[in-house]
Amino acid sequence: MRRILLFLIYIIMCVSVRAQTIEVSGTVKDLQQKPVPDVIVKVTSGKATLAFATTNKEGAYKLSYDPSKAKNGAVLTFSHISYEKEEVSLTGDRRKRTEDVILIPKAIALKEVTVKAGPLRLRGDTLSYNLASFLGKGDVTLEDGLKRLPGISVSDNGAISYMGKGISKFYIEGLDMLGGRYNLATKNIPAEYATQVEVMQRHKARKIDQDEESDAVALNIKLSKKAKFKPFGQPVAGVGIREKSLIGALGLTGMMFTDKFQLLGSAKWSNHGNFGSYDMIDHYGNSSLSSLATSKLGAWGGGGAPLGEYSYQTNGYGTLNGIQKVDSTRQLRVNADYTFEERHNSFETQTLYFANGQNVGISEESRPWTRIHRPMLELRYENNAASHYLMDVLRLQGQFEENECPVTSDDGAGAYLNTQQREAKVLKVGNSMWSTTRTGRHKFSFTSDISFNRAPTVCLTFTTPSLNAGGAVQSGQSTSLNTEHGTSFNIKLGKKWRIDLPVRLVANYNMIETEQALLKPLPVSEGSDYTGQRISGWNITPSVSPGTEWRSANQKAYISVGVGLRWMNLNYLSKYDDKRTTLSELFAEPRFHFRYTFSGTSELNLSSGYSHSAGDIMDLLTVPVRGSYRSTSAASGVIGKSQQWNTSLGYKYQIPFSYFSFDANASWTQGKRNVLSSQTVDGTNVSSSSIFRDSHFKSASGGISLSKNILPITTKLTFSAGGDWSSNESLSQNVFVTTYSTGYNGELRAVVTPVSWTELTLSGNYSKHFTRYQGQHDSYDDLRAHASVAIYPIDRLELRANYDFVRSQLTGDEHKNASLLSASAQLKLKRMVWRLSLNNLLDTRHYTYTLFSSTDRYTFDSHIIGRTVLLTCKFNLAK
């Protein structure tokens, strides 16, 4: 009996010990996808070795270790005498995991011959580019280098995306110092200072989420030794002539990057182009600042030409950004900046309104001018540990805006000058906090977001002969207190299933007031010279969104299913007529997501969901509000509600070591609203409103994109194509109208280096749009071509010429062509880069194009900035 008891105890102990171990297996291959035998594979924690193994002739390995002994975290290490060492952090609590790696050959110096590592390596979900392998001779900034990498796209404003998906994080040596303002880095860090660009797919920014699903993409920039541990900077200066006027630019950017501390400060000013303003774009949208009053009483602008420069600008900024890594989990970040922008442009518009079977035409010449000041301060603390997470962000913002737009209008009976002036101030302070704690297999999260938004004054002044009083003053103000609090409980059921139970409470207080007064009092018989409204109230919405997730044992299939329940409660009071509007309604919103990974190179995603949305306090502004000298708008007085079903399908395929990527997507949306948009045209005056009537809408879209790099001839080829269709219902001149819109487009781009001293860039884009309503058919197309030739007589000298051609359809068979020719010369010295730019050499001064908005057609003739010469010098302060 005693022997049996001891035997049972021994068995239980063995099972217990086995249950506590984690098993790791996988294969090791080289860049040619061939197995690598005799690789030493170890699991270490600090200086302690927990397990080790070697790969067999198929490159396979298998080992297990006790996670309780990994006090400092576990690291999987791969070592071979002929290959670079690779390390993988082992996080999460999966009892079985697969870690496949690709080893890079070591660089071996043989007298005068050096065998270099390949330009690309793949480790798990991280793709690393050796930037120097892709750089061209004329590349100066990090942004120039990023544009050449396979699968990576950089838009005109600097936004970065990988295989069509925008990045969610931009790291420099693993630290996120700039947030969405990563243009400060990409446009100011020299390309030669960056060694590696890491694309991290399915990125989890929080360590506590390493076992969760993610479709995020992040970028990490690895710097060379000369860019680390000592400060470096780049002053820049420029001078030139634009249309016989003197222009200039000044700037200074300084940086310092260490393992625990990073700092970037910059100040720039220019009275030409986007020299300073583009650096400060926040690609995550955090810099945008608006309010209820500024949304209702918006600024005037527009008329921008898609070709050439059309806006005369003076802009500048000063910014200081720093991040301190306190220890392995805690960070402190400070971002402070001030931006200034003044711009003006001019354009002519031919507007054709559909009015009950007849067309009403109006001609206008507009000259908008805007000046904006934006101060901002953000403080952020983050504790990113594997078992708990805490982040708190305090943000203060302000925006002070002046806007004018004189308009000369012609309705066929004569030309009139109308003046429009606007002043607006907005202030905002907010604090956001996120906290998550892990206990075993369960996670508990709490979030809190509080913000106060105040627009003390928004004032619009109009002088126009179209009003009997000669003009009007439209003013407004608003206050918003927005709070959002939430908790989430996450439960893991075995290795495949997980249940999420997030609960959220949104409580918002809003107030908006608008007033309109005529410049000259009207006689009593002609009506009132003053109209106003003031509405305030609460929006309280609790919600719960339970869901479950399932993963297959091989991690290839993933399914997420859930349903959101929102109980929306609105209570608003109109001060002047003492009318109260309430809404209390429960919304159910089911959702579904499916992902299947065929291999490490291809993936299929399917998402579908049903959602509801309800209007807000803006739906109750029934008193007409003047937005321009000839237009007013009024809401229906009914809280707008809409419901829609959306389905999207996406497929991605990439062959990293062949430098090829492909992705395709399609989506469908269908829904209805309980209000119908209405527009009435009376002479030159346009009134917009909504009525209480159901309206329906549908839309479909799809697209594909391909990218291929051919390194032996330094060539990058990209192709994209897409199409869309939509239908919407509206009311025009009290006539019910259904508008159908269809469009398609295609773009091909090639960057080719046929010989070492020449680079060619060729691109073409064609798009066509159709609109159909009430028996009428309209369409317009747009053809664009771009050609660029760069010649390098010596490695340091670049001579470049650029030609752009556009052919746009205006009406019917009428088309208009426009051409732009520019040239530049760039000389790169050891510590200086000189650049001479000659823009718009043909002195093209106009660009004409047509747009449709529902049943209305707008033909713009934008004025383009004339011939410009600019000489700039960028100096590297680093030794």
N, C-alpha and C positions, 0 to 999 in steps of 0.2 A: 504493500500500500504506500509506504514511504517512497519507494522508488518510482511508483507511478506519479505521485504528487510532485516529486522533484522534476520528473520528466515534463509534466504539464507546465510547471513554472518556467522551465527552460524554453519550451516552445513559445509561451506567451512573451517572454523577454525577447526572443529572436524576432517574433512578429512585430513587437513594439519598436525595436531598433530599426527594423526594415521600414516600418511605416514612417519613421522620422527622417529617412534619407531622401535626397533628391537625385534623380537619375538624369544625366546629360549625355546625349549622343548626337552624332552628326557626321558630316563628311568635310574633308579639306581638299580644295582644288586650287589650281593656279589660274593665270589669266586666260589660258587656252582651254579652260574647263577640264583639264586632265587631273586625275587624283594625285595627291602628294603623299607618299608613304614616309614613315619614320619621323613624323612630326611629334614633338613632345607636347602633350596636352596636360595642363595642370589647373587645378582649382586652388586658389590661394586666398587668404584673408590676412591682410597686413603682410607680415613676414612668414606666417605659418602656411605650410602646404597641407591642404585637406584631402586631395586626391590627385592621382596622375595616371596617364596612359599614353600609348603611342598609336599612331594610325597604321593600319595594315596596308597592303598593296592597293586596295581599292580606296584608300584615303579615309576609311571609316574609323571611328573611335567610339568608346563607351566607357563611362565612369560614373560613380555616385559618391556623394558626400553628405555629411551631417550638417544641416543648416544652423543648428544650435551652436556650432563651434565658429560660425562666421560672425564674430563680434563686430568686425570692421567692414562687413559686407563681403560678398564673394566675387572673385574675378576669375574668368576663364582665360588662360593664356596659351597661345600657340607659338612654338619656337622651332626654328629649323636653321641650320647653318647657311643655307642658300637663300633664305627668304626673310623679309622684314617681320619683326615680331608683331603679333596681333593680340588685342585684349578685348574681351566682351564682359560687361558687367552683368551679373546674374541677379536680377531683381524679381519680385513676386514669389508666390508660394506654390507654383505648379510642381507636382511630384515628378513629372516627366516632361522634359523639354528637348527641343532639337535646335542645335546651333551649327549651321553650316557657314563656313568662311572661305574666302578666297585670299590666298597669300600673294604678296607682291615681291618679285625678285629684288634682291639687294643690288644697289649700284656698285659695280666692281671696277675699280680703276686699274687699267693695264697699260702702264707707261703713258702713251699719248692717246689711248682709246678709253672711253668711258661708256659702260653699258648702263643706261638709265632705266629706272622703273617706268612702268606703263603710265599713260595719262589718265587712267580711270581704274577705280577699284570698287567692289561691291562687298559690303559687310552687313548682313541682315537686311534691314530696311534703309540703310545709309549708303548713298552713292557719293563717292569722293572724286572730284575732278582735280587733276594737277593743272592749275590755271595756266602755267607757262607753256604747256603743250598746245594751248588753243589761242594764245594771244597773237594779234597781228602787229605789224611793225608800227602802225599809227595809233595803237591803243595807248591811252594815257591813264585813265581812271579805272577803278574797279568796275564801274558800270560798263565801260567799253568791253572788258573781259567777259562779264556775265552774259552779254548779248551773243557771244560766240559759242556758249556751251550747249550741248545737245539737250533738247527738252525744255530749256529755260528760255522764257520770253521776258523782255523788258519793254514796257509800254512807253509812249512818248513822255509821260509824266513821271517815269521812273518806277512804276509799280512792277513787282517781280512775280512771276507765276511759273509753275512747273507742270507741264503737261496740262495746261489750261486751268489749273487751280492756283489761286493766289496764296502766297505764303502767309502763315499765321504768326511766325516768329522770325526775327533776324538777329542772329547771335554773332558776336565777334569774340573769338576764343572762348566760346561757351557762355558768354554773358550778354544779356539783353539790355543794353544801355539806352538805346534810342527809341524803342517801341516802334510805332508806325512811321516815325520820321527817319527811316533808314537811308533816305536820299543823302542825308548829311555824311554818311559813310561812303556810299557808292559813288558819289560825285566828287569826293574830296580825298579819299585814300588812293594813292598811286597804285596802278595795276601791278607793278613790280613788287609791291610790298605784301601782296597776298599770294600765298603758296598753294593753299587748298581751298576748294569750295565744296562743302558737304551738304548734300540734299538729303534731309531726313524725312522719309515718308512715314505715314501713320504715327506722326510725332505726338508724344505725350510730354507737355511742358512740365507737368507735376510728377514727381517721382512716385507719389502715392497712387497714380493712375496707370502704372506700367502694365497692369494686367487687364486694362480696359480697352475697348475698341476705339479707334480714332482714324479719321481720314485726313487729318491736318498735315500740312507740309511746312517744314521749316528749313532755313538756311543757316549754316555756320561757316564763318570765314576764319581760316587759319592764316596767321601772319608770319612773315619771315623774321629772323632774329633781329635784323636792323630796324624793324618796326616795333620791337618790344623792349620794355625796361628803360627806355629813355624817350623824352618828348621829341616830337618832330612837328613841323608845320609847313604851311604853304601860303605865303602872301601872293596875291594876284592883282594886277592892275591893267587897265585897258583904256585906250583913247581912240576916238574915231569921228567920222562925219556921217550924219544921216540927213539926207535932203537939205544939205547946206547948213545943218545945225550941228553943234559940237555935242558929242556923247562921250561918256566915260564910265568906268567901273573900278571899284576898289574892294578888296576883300582880304581877310586874314583868317586862316583856320589852323588851330593847334590841337594836337592829340597826344595822348600817352596811354599805352596799354601794358599792363603787367598782369601777373597771374591773379592778383586779388583786387586790383584797382584799375579803372579806366576813366579817362577824362577826354572830352571833346568840346572845345569852344570855338565859335566861329562868328564873324561879323562881316557882312557884305552890303554894298550899296551900288546901285546902277540906275541910270536913266534910260536904259535900253533893254528890251527883251525880258526874259525870265531869269536873269543872272542870279538873283537872290531868292525869288519867290519859290522856284521849284525845289530848292533845298529843303524848304519847310513844309512840304506837303506831308500830311499824315495819312498813310494808306489804310489805316484801320478806322478812319473817320472820327477820331477823338478830338480833332481840332475844330470841327464844325460846331458852330454856336448859333442857335436860333431860339426863338420864343414864339408864343402864340401870336403876339402883336406883329412881330417882324415877318412871320409866315403869312399873315393876312394882308399886311401892308408891305409888300415886297419891293425890292429894288428894281430899277430899270437897267437893261443892258442888252445883251444879245448881239446879233449881227456878225458873229465871229466867222471868219473865213477858214475853211479846212485846209487852205493852201496858203503858204507864206505867213508873214507876220502882219497882223491887222491892228494891234493895240499898242498905242504909245504909252509906255510904262516908266514909272519911277518907283523902285522898290528897294527895300533893305530889311535887314534883320540882325539881331544879336541873340546868341543862344549859348547856354552853358549846360552841359550834360555830364553827369558823373555817376559811377556805380562803385560801391565798395563791397567786396566779398568779406563778410565778417568771419565766417568759418565755412565749413563744407556745406552748410544748409542755408545760412542766413545772408541776406543781401540788403543793402540800402541804396536807393536810387533817387537822384534829384534831376529834374528837367525844368529849366527856366528859359523863357524866350520872349522876345518882343519883335513883332513883324509890322512893317509899314508898307502900304501899297497905294499907288495913285495911278490910274489908267484912264484913257479915253480913246474912243474910236468913232467912226461914223459909217452909216450905211443907209441905203434906200430900200424901201419895201413896197412891193405891189401885192396887196392883200385882196383876195377874192372870196367873199362870204357867200355861202349857199343860203338863199332866203326864199323858201317856198317856190322852188322852181325857177327863181330868178337869181342872178348873180349881182352882188353889190361890190363894187371895186373902190378901193381907197389907196391913194399914193401918199407915202410919208418919207421924210428924210430925218433921221434921228442921229443925235450926237451925244451919247451917254458919257458921263464923267463920274468917277467914283474914287473916294479916298477912304481907306480903312486902316485903323490901328487895332492890333490884337496883342495884349499881354497875356501870359500864361505861366503858371507855376504848378508843378506836380511833385509830390513827395510820395515815395513808395517804399514799403518795408515788406520783405518776403522771407518766409522760413519754409524751405522746400525740403522736407525730410521724407523718408520712406514710410514712416508710420503716422505722421501728422503734417498738415499744411496750413499755413496762415499767410495771408497777404492783405495789406491795408493800403489804400491809395487815397490821398487827399489832393484835390484838384481845384484850382481857382482860375477863372477865365474872364476875359472881358472883350467886348467888341464895340468900337465906336466908329460909326459910318456916316459919311456924307455922300449924297448922290444927286446928280442933276441930269436932266435929259430934255433939252429943247427939241421940239419936233415941228417941222414945217409940213403941214398936211394939205392935200389937194383932193377934194371930193368931186371935181369936175366943174363946180360952180366958182371956184377960186382957191387961192393958196392962203393959208393962215399960219401964223407963228404961235405955237403953244409952249409955254414954259412949265417945267415940272421940277420940283426940288424936294429932297427927302433927307431927314436926319433921324438916326436911330442909335440907341444905346442899349446894350444887353450885358448883364452881369450874371455870373453863375458860380456857385460854390458847391462842391459835392464830395462825398466820401463813400468809398466802396470797400467792403470787407468780405473775404472768403476764408472759410475755415473748414478743414476736413480732418477727421481722426479715424485711424484704422484700428480695429480690435479683432485680431484673428482674421477671419475671412469676411468680416463685416466692416462697413464704412458708414460714418455719420458726418453729414456736411451741413454747414450753416452759412448763409450769405445775407448781406445787408447792404443796400444801396440807398443813400439819401442825397437829394440834390435840391437846391433852391435856385430858381431862375427868375430874374426880374428884368423887365423892359420898362424903365420908368417913362420913357418917351419915344414915340415914333410919330413923326410929323411930316405930312405930305402937303405941299402947297402947289396949286395949279392956277395959271392964268390962261384963259382960252376964250375966244369969241363964241365957242359953241355953247357956253353957259350964259343964261340971261344976266347973271350977276357979274359976268366977266371973269369968274374964277371961284375957287373953293379951297378950303383948308380941311384936310382929312387927318385926324390924329387918332392915336390909340395907345394903350398901355396894357400890360399883362403881368401876372404873378403866377408862378407855379411852384408848388412844393410836392416833389415826387419821392415816394418811398417804396421800396420793394424788399421784402424779407422772405427768406426761404430756407427750408431744411430738406435734407435728403437722406434716406436710409438705404444702404446697399447690402444685400444678403447674397452670399454665394452658396449655391446648392450643388456640391460636388464640383467636378472639373468642367462640366459643360453648361450648367445653368446658372443664371444670376437674376435676381429680382431687384428692381429699383422702385423706391416710393418717394418721389419728390413732392413737397408741399410748398406752396408759395402764396404770399399775400401782397397785393399791390394796393396802395392807398395814396391817391393823388388829389391834391386841392388845386383848382384852377380858377383864375379870374381874368376876364378880358373885357375891356371897355373901348368902344369906338365912338367918335364924334365927327360930324361933318357940318361945317358952317360955310355959308357963301360969303364971298368977299364984300358984296353989297347987299344990304337987306332987301328982300322982295316986298312988294305991296301985299297986304293981307289977302287980296283977291287972287294972288298967284301962288299962294301956299306958304309953307314955312321955310325959313332960311337956315334951319338948324335941325339935324337929326342925330340921335345918339342911342346907344344901348350899352348895358352893363350886365354881364352874366357871370355868376360864380357858383361853385358847388364842388362836390366830391365824386370821385370814382373809386369804389372799393370792390376789389375782385379777388376773392380767395380761389385757389385752384389746387388740384391734385392730379398728378400724371403718372399713375402706376404703369410699369412696363416690365417686360422680361426679355432676356437675351439667351441665345443658345449658340454654342460653338461646337463644331465637330471635333472629334478626337485628334484629327490631323491638322486642325486649325485652318482648314481651307474654306469651310462654309461657316457663315455667320448670319443669324436671323435675329431681328429685334422687332417686337410687337408691343404696342401700348395704346392707351387711350387717355386723353387729357379731359378733365372735367373742370370747367370754369364757370363760376357763378358771378356774373357781372351785375353790379349795382351802381346806377348813376342817379344823382340827385342834384339838379341845377335850378337856380332861381334867377329870373330876369328882374332886375331892380325896377325898371321904369314902368312895366305893366304888371308887376307882381305875379308873373306866371311861373309856375313850377313844373319842371319836366323830370319825370322819373322813369327808370327802366330797371327791371330785375328779371334776369333771364339766365337759365343754365344752358351751357353749350357743351356738347360732347364732341371730341376731336380724335378719332382713331388714326393710327399711324403704323407704317410697316416699312422695314428696310431689310434687304437681302444682299449679301455680298458673297461672291465665290471667287477664290483665288485659284486659277487653274495651275499656275506655277509661280515661280518668283518673278516672272516677266509679264504676266497677263492677269487681269482682274475684271470682273463684271459686277456692277452695282445696280440695284433696282430699289427705288423708293416710291412710296405712295402715301398720301394722307389727305384727310378731310379737315378743313379748318373754317372757323368763323371769325369775323371781325365786326366790331361795332364802332360807330362814330364817336365823337366827343363833343366838347363844348362848342366847337366851331360850327357844328350842324345847326346850332340855335341862333346864329347871327342872321336874323330875318330882315333886319334893316339894311338897305343897300349900302355897301362900302365902296368908295371910289378908289380904284387902283391905278387909273391913268386919266389923262385929260378927257378921254372919250369912252371909258369902260367902267362899269360897276358890277358888283357881284353880291348875291344874297343867297342864304341857305334856305332849306325847306322848312326849318323849324321842327323836323322830325329826326330823331336819332337814326342815322343811317346804319343799316346792317347788311352784311354780305356773307355768303357762304360759297366755298369753292373746293373742288377736288383737284389735286395736283399729282401727277405721276411723272417720274423721270427715270431714264435708263441711260447708263453710261458704261463704256468699255474702254479699258486702257491696255496697251500692249507695248512693251519696250524690250529691246535687246541692247543692254548697256554697252557691251564690248564690241558691238557693231555700230554703236552711236546712232541708233534708230529708235524713234518713239512714235506711237500712233494712239489717238484717242478719238472716240465717237460718243455723241450724246444726243438724246431726244427727250422732249418733254411735252406734256399735254395738260392744259388747265381749262376747267369749265366751272361756271358758277353763276350766281345771280345776286343782285342788290335790290333793296326795297325802295330806292330812290332813283330818279331818272334825271340826268343832266339836261339842262335846257339853255338855249341861246337865242336871243332876239336881237336883230339888227334894225336900227331905225336911223336912216341917214348914215352918219359917221359914228353914232353911238352904239355900243355893244353892251348888252346886259346879260349876265350869266346867273343862273339860279338852278335850283333842284326842285322837283315835285315828288310827291308821295305816290310812286308807281313802280312796280317791279321792272327791272331791266336785267338782261342776260348778257353774258360775255363768254367767249371761247378763244383759246389761243393754242397754237402748236409751234414748236421750233425744233431744229435739229442741226447738227454740224459735225464736221470731222476736221482733224488736223494731223499733219505728219511732219516729222523733223528728221533729217539725216545729215550727219557730219562725215566728210571724207577727209581724214587727216593727211594722207600723203600729198594732196593738192590743196590743203587748207581751205576746204569748201564746206559751207553749210547751206542746206536746202530746206525750205519750209513751204508747206501748202496748207491752206485752210479753205473750207467752204461751208456755207450754212444757208438755211432758209427758215422762213416764219410765215405764219398765217394767223389772222385774228378777226373776230367779229364783235362789234359793240353796238349798243342801242342808245339813242339820244333823241332829244327834241329840238328841232330847228324851226324857228318861226311858227311854233305850235303845231308842227308836222312831225309825226313819228318817223324816225329814220334809222335804218340798220346799215352800218358801214362795214364793209369787208376790206381787209388789207392783206396783201401778200408781198413778200419780198424774198430775194435770194442774192447771194454774193459769193465771190470766190477771190482768193488772193494767193499769188505765187511769189516767192522771194528766193533769191540765190545770191550768196556771197562767195565769189570764186577767186582763187589766186592761180591763174594759169602759169605764171612765171614768178620767181621770187621777188621781182621788183615791180609787180603790177597787181592790183586788186580791183575786181569788178563787183559792183552791187547792182542787181537788177530786180525790180519788183513791179507787179501789175495787180490792179484790183478793179473788179467790175461788180456793180450792184444795180439791181432794178427793183422798183417798187410799184405796186398797183393798188389803186383805191376804187371801190365801186359802191354806189349808193343811189337810190331813187332813179334808176335807169341811166345814171351818168357813170362814165368810166374815165379815170385819169391815171396817168403813169409818168414816171420819170426814171431816168437811168443816169449812172455816173461811172465814168471810166477814168482811172488814174494810172499813171506810169511813172516810174522813178528809175533813173540811171545814175550811177556814180562810178567814176574812174579815179583810182589813186595810183600814183607813180612814185617810186622810191629811188631817185638817182643814187642816193646813198642811204644807209640804214637809218640815219637820224633825220632825214628830210622827207616829208610827205607833201606831194602836190596833188590836190584833189579838185575835181570838178563835179558838180551835181546839177542834174536837169530833172525838172518835174513838169508833167503835162497832165491837164485835166480837161475832160470833155463832159459837160453837164447838160442834161435836157431841161429846158425851161418850160415850154408848153408845146404840146403837139409835136410837130416836126422841127421845132426850133431848138437848136443846140448852141452852146457857147463854149469856146476853147480858151484856155489860159495856160501860160507857160512861165516857169521860173528857172533862172539860171544863176548858180552861185559857184564860187570857187574859194579855195583856201590853200594856204601854205603853212606847214607846221615844221618847226625845227626843234628837235630834242637834244639839248646839251646835257652835260653831266648833272647839273643841278637846276637847269632852267628849261622851260618849254615856251617857245615863242610861236604865236599863231596870228596870221593875218587872214581875216575873213572878208570876202567881197560878196555881199548878199544882194539878190534881185538885180543882177547886172542888166537885165532887159528892161528894168524900170516898169514892170507890170503894176498897174495901179488899181485894178478892179478884179473882183471875182464874183461871178453870178451863179446862183444855184436855187433850186426849188425844193420846198418841203410841204408835206400835207399833214394836217391835224384834223382828224375826223373828216368833216365835209368842207373844211376851209383849206385854201391854198395860199402859200406865202412864197413869193419870189424875192430873194435878197440880192442886192448888189453891194458887196462889202468893199470898202476902200482898203487897199493894201499899202503897207509902208514901202516907200520907194528905195532907191539905190542907197546902200549903206556900206561903209568901210570901217572896220574895227581891228585894231592891233592890240593883242593882249600878251602879257608875260606872266607865267606862273613859276615861282621860285621855290625850291625845296630847301628848307632850313636845316634838315637833318644832315649830319656829317657822313 
